[in-house]
Amino acid sequence: MDQFESELIKKVIHYCELVEYIPFYEFKKPIPKSAFPNNLQECIKDPVEMKFILEQTQDQLLNLLLVHIIYNANFMNIKRLLELCCLKIAFDFKGKKAIT
């Protein structure tokens, strides 16, 4: 296992430790139109989860990191983290135009 993969696994484990005692709630589905484009807080109610996801996506390079976290969360069957990351990506893509 290389350094990058071990750091990813550490992030996934860190997330699990952070949310261990947080009461479970469902993300709003479908995402309300009022939440777009910049109101991610309307869907993510817990400040610990919000802080975690914002730390992972501070710049474009870290968005690539988010995709790798998704791969790891899916592999480890951590549905909550998978949904959280996909929600963040949905907010990032909403309202953007494709480059043609």
C-alpha positions in Angstrom: 0.0 0.0 0.0 1.5 3.3 -1.0 1.4 6.6 1.0 -1.6 8.0 -0.9 -3.8 5.0 -0.3 -2.9 4.9 3.4 -3.8 8.6 3.8 -7.2 7.9 2.1 -7.9 5.0 4.5 -6.9 7.2 7.4 -9.4 9.9 6.2 -12.2 7.3 6.0 -11.5 6.0 9.4 -11.3 9.5 10.8 -14.7 10.2 9.4 -16.1 7.0 11.0 -14.6 8.1 14.4 -16.1 11.6 14.0 -19.7 10.5 13.3 -19.7 7.5 15.7 -21.9 9.3 18.3 -23.8 11.6 15.9 -27.5 10.7 15.7 -28.4 9.3 12.3 -30.5 11.4 9.9 -31.3 11.1 6.3 -30.0 13.5 3.7 -32.9 15.3 1.9 -33.7 13.3 -1.2 -34.3 14.6 -3.8 -32.1 17.6 -3.1 -34.5 20.7 -2.7 -34.1 23.2 -5.5 -33.8 25.9 -2.8 -30.6 24.3 -1.6 -28.8 25.0 -4.9 -26.3 26.4 -5.7 -24.6 27.3 -2.4 -26.7 26.0 0.4 -25.2 22.7 1.2 -26.1 23.3 4.9 -29.7 22.7 4.0 -28.9 19.1 3.3 -26.1 18.4 5.7 -27.5 19.2 9.1 -24.6 18.1 11.3 -21.7 20.6 11.7 -19.1 17.8 12.1 -20.0 16.2 8.7 -20.1 19.7 7.1 -16.6 20.5 8.4 -15.3 17.2 7.3 -16.6 17.5 3.7 -15.5 21.1 3.4 -12.0 20.2 4.5 -11.7 17.6 1.8 -12.7 20.0 -1.0 -10.9 23.2 -0.4 -9.4 23.3 -3.9 -9.6 21.5 -7.2 -6.8 19.1 -6.4 -8.7 18.0 -3.3 -11.8 17.4 -5.4 -9.9 14.5 -6.9 -9.2 13.3 -3.4 -12.9 13.3 -2.8 -13.4 10.9 -5.7 -10.8 8.6 -4.1 -12.6 8.8 -0.8 -15.8 7.7 -2.6 -14.0 4.7 -4.0 -12.8 3.7 -0.5 -16.1 4.4 1.1 -17.8 2.2 -1.5 -15.2 -0.5 -1.1 -15.6 -0.5 2.7 -19.4 -0.2 2.4 -19.7 3.0 4.4 -22.9 4.2 2.8 -23.1 7.4 4.9 -19.7 8.7 3.7 -20.4 7.7 0.1 -23.7 9.7 0.2 -22.0 12.7 1.8 -19.3 12.8 -0.8 -21.8 12.3 -3.7 -23.9 15.1 -2.3 -20.9 17.5 -2.3 -20.1 16.5 -5.8 -23.7 17.2 -6.9 -23.5 20.6 -5.4 -20.2 21.3 -7.2 -21.6 20.3 -10.6 -25.1 21.9 -10.3 -25.4 24.9 -12.5 -22.1 24.4 -14.4 -21.9 24.1 -18.1 -20.2 21.3 -20.0 -17.1 22.2 -21.9 -17.6 21.5 -25.5 
